């Protein structure tokens, strides 16, 4: 399948991928698709990655890895998030088993899925986002809607008021200066809430045609990023290129002529210089230093073309990790100019 022309990659392709991965796991194979990457906020030598078959942790910047076993090995992890206030707490969003939470850096995992479903349909948890000013509050973007937890992820409640056309929510972003403002990326564009996800309004002007047929599947928004210095500015990485809004989503414009309609999986802004943007795309890693006007390909040393995930080191913006679809994990120490592959080599322990 050409993922750039698919209506939406997770719905159209993930189900086939899940079946194939099940076959691989049954044969004892380790996956080289890196689904999610999470870095410790103050100790960037600690790295977590989720592949299509397991979750791994490195304590030495990716030189060696521990593969998590136990309860977590019985499910497929789709997303990872680290508590910004208590970074030993890790949340794993899964393929239909709700969320798993580890309070001790991955040694022990507890399943919490109460409320993460619609009727009899269990949620695939595409992303978990922590409230920036109180990590007991979390939000989850799932295949059956947006959910909120106010007890650290132990129980969840649906927050879908106003999302009348869609259920499939792919990504979330929370305004760091005004956390009551949230954005949800869906299979039908972007929705915005100004009241902590109590209600949502569709904000897709310039992104999705007003009279679009199949509006609920018109535009897959895979990733959202808010400029931390000017939070009215938001970027949306989609199945049809990159969009930018400078007025909190009221209007959008496609940017980066060189990007065209390419599939954008993930976005990272340099927090020390938000005009520097990195994209994970179906055509490699792309970088802009002028807020998205022009772009360069930053894939030297990367064997794979399709980039699935990207994560910037919060302590050093020249240090990045990217995960590929089938090509493994890579790290750059020079702002993406060159990349080194990091095999998931088991540690001595």
N, C-alpha and C positions, 0 to 999 in steps of 0.2 A: 504493500500500500504506500502511496505517496503521501506522507504525513502532512505536507504543506497543503494538499488539496482535500484532505479529509475534513468533514464538518467539525469533528473534534476528536483528537487523538485518543484521550482516555476512554471515551465510550466506544469508538469504532475499533480501536486496536488493542486496548489493554486486556479485553476479555480473551482474545486469542493468545496474547502474551502470557496471561496467567495459566492457560492450559499448557502451553509449551514449557513454561517454567516448572510446572508440576511434573512434567515428564523428566526434565533435567534433574530436578531434586531427587526424584525416585531413582535416578541412575547414579546419584552421589556426586553430580557435577556442581561446581561452584560458578555462580553467575558473574559475568564481568560487566553487567549493566548497573551503574551506580544511580540509584533512584533519588537519594537524598543525602545531604552533607550537613553536619552541624558542628560548629566550633565552640569550645568553651570560651565564654566572654572575657575572662581575665587570664586564662592559661592556654594560649593558642596551640601549645604543643599537644593538647588533648583534642582529638578529632574523633567524631562518630560518623559512620557511613552506613546507609541501608542499601543493600543490593536486592536483586530479585529473589534471593533465597535466605538472607540472614542479615544481622546487624553486627557491625564490627566496631571496635574501639582501639585507638592508638594513643599511647602516652608519650611518644617520641616523634611527633610531627610526621607520622606516616611511615616510619622505618619498619615497624613491626606492629602486629595487630592481634587482638583477642576477639574470638568469635563467640558471641553470646549464645548460650544454650538454654536449657530449661523451658519455661513457659513460652518465652518469646520465639523459640524455634518452631513452634507449631502454627505460626501464622505468617502471612506475608506483610511486611512493613512497607507502607507507601510514603510516610513522612516522618521527620524527626524534629523535635523542638526542645530547647534547653531553657529552663527557668532562669530568667535574668537576675533574680534576687537570690535564688538558691541553686546555683549551677550544677550541683550534684544531682538535681532532679531532672530526669529526662522523660519526655513524652514521645511515645511512638504511636502514630496513627496507622491503622491496619486495613487490610482488605476484608472488611466485613466482621471483624472481631472487636470493633470499637477501638479504644485506646488502651495502651499498656503504659504504666508509669513506674519508673525506677527512682527510689529516693536516695540511692547510694552509688550513682555513677555507672549503673548497669549490672551490678552484681545480682540484684533481686528485682523481679518485675511483677507487678500486680495488674490484673485486667480490670478495667472500669469501662462498662458500656451501657450503664443504665441511662435510658433516654435517647441513646444514639440510634434511633430507628424511626421509620415512618410506617405505622401499621405493623405488618410482619416483615417489612424489608429492612435489613440491617444496612448501616452506612459504611461506605468506603471512605476513609478519612484522608482527604487529599492534602490538608494542611491544618496545623494547629498554631494559633497565634496567642501569645501572652499579652495581657494588658500591661502597658509600659510602666504604670504607676502602682501596680498591685497584682502580683502574680497568682493570687488565688482566683482571679478571673481569667478565663481562657475562652477562646472562640475556636470553633472547628468548621472548616469548609468541607462538605461531604457530598456524596452522590444523592442524598435525599434532603439537602438544605444546609442552612447555617444553624449551628447550635452554640449555646453558651453554658459555661460552668462557673459557678461562684464559690466552689469548694475545692479548688485545686485540681479539677478534672475528675472527681469521683462520681458526680452525677451531672447530667446534661439536660437542657431544655431547648426545644425548637424556637428559633427566632427568624420566622419567614414572613411576617406580616408585610404585605406590599409586593412580595415576589410572586406575582400572579401567573407569570408565564413559564417559569422555570423551577426546577428542583435541583439540578446538577450544579453545584457550586464547587469551583476549582481552586480559587485562591482568595486570600484576604489580606488587607493592609489596614493598619490602625494609625491614625494621625498621632505622632509622638507628642505634639504640643496640645492637642485637644482630643483625648482618647475616646470621647463620645462619638467622634466622627470615624466611621469605618467604611471601607470599600470592599465589595465582593465581586470577584471575577467569576463569571458564569459561562455556560454554553451559549448564552444570548446577550453577551456584553457585560457592562458594569452596572452595579447597583450601589447606592450610597445610603448610609444611615447617619443621622445627626443626633441620635438619642440612644447610643449604646446598643444598637441592633434591635431596639423595640419595634422599629418600622423602617422600611426600605423604599427608595424611589429609584426608578430606572434612569440612568444618566448615560445615554449612548449616542447623543447627537454628534454627528460627524464620524461615528464608528459603525453603527448599524442603521440601515435605511428605515425610515419610519414605517413604511409599508412592506417591510421585508417578509417574504413568505417563510414559514417555519421560523418565526422570530426566536423561539426558544432554543434553536440550534444554529442561529445565524452567525455567531462569532464566539469562538472559544477563547476566553481570556485566561491564559495559563499562569501569569505572574503579574503582580502589581508592586510598584515601588514608589514611595513618597519622598520627595526632597526634604531632608531633615531640617534645612535652613529656611526653606520657603514652602510650607506644607500645602499651599494651594496648587503646587505643581506635582502631578502624578504621571507616572509612566505605566503603560499597559502592554505587556508582551502577549501577543495573540497568535492564533493559527494563521493569520493573514498579515503579519508584520507588526511594527511597533507604533503605538499611538501615545500622544502626549496631551495633557490638559493643564492649563495654567489657571483654571478657575474652579478647582475642586470637582472636576468632572462634568461641569455644565456643558462644555463643548470639548470635542476631541479633534485632533488633526494627526494624520499619519506623517511620521517624520523619518528622515534617513532615506533619501532616494535610493542609495546603494543597497539598502536592505530589501527593497521591493516588498513582495508578499510572503517573504520567508517565514517559516515557523519559528517562533521565539518561545523557548521553554521556560527561561528564568532570567531575571534581571538583578543586578547588584549595582548600587550606587556607592562611590567612595565617600564615606561619611565626612572625611576631612576636606573633600573637594567634590561636591555632588555633581559638578559638571562632567566628571569622569564616570562613565557608565560602561558596564560590562554586560554582554548578553550571551546566554547559551542558546544556540540556534541549531537548526538542522543542517547548517552549512559552516559549522565551526564556531569559534569564539570571536565575537565582534567587540570592538572597543571604540568609544567616542570620548574625546576630551573637550567637546564644545556643546555639551548638553543635548547631544543627539543629532546635530546637524550633519556631521560627517563621521564616517566609520572606517576602521581598518580591520583586516583579518588578523587575528592573534593566535595562530594555531601551529606555530613552529614547534616541532617535537611531538605533536599529537597524531597518532596513527588513525584515530577514528574521525569521522566527519560530523556525526550527529551528537550534539552535546545535550545532555539531559538536565544537569544540575550544576550550580556554581555557588561558591561561598567565599566571601572576602574575609581575611583575617582582621578582626576589629582592632588589633593592636598595631598592625603594619599593613597599610593599604597596598603595598607592593606584593604582598603574599596572598595568593589565591589558590583555591582548589576547584577543579571541575570534574564532574562525573559524566561518562559517555554512555551511549546506548550500545553496549557490547564490547567497548574498548577499554574498560577499566577506569582507574582514578589517576589524575595528574595534579601536580603542584607547580606553580610559578612563583619565583622569588623576585621577579623584575617587572611587575606590572603586566604580565601576560606576554612579554616579548618572547620568552622561551618557556617550555614546559618539560617536566620530568615525570615519567610514569612511576606510580607507587603501587607495586604489587601488594596484595593483601596477605603478606607473609606472616604466618603465625609467630607469636612471640615465644620466648624460651619458656614462659610459664605454661 
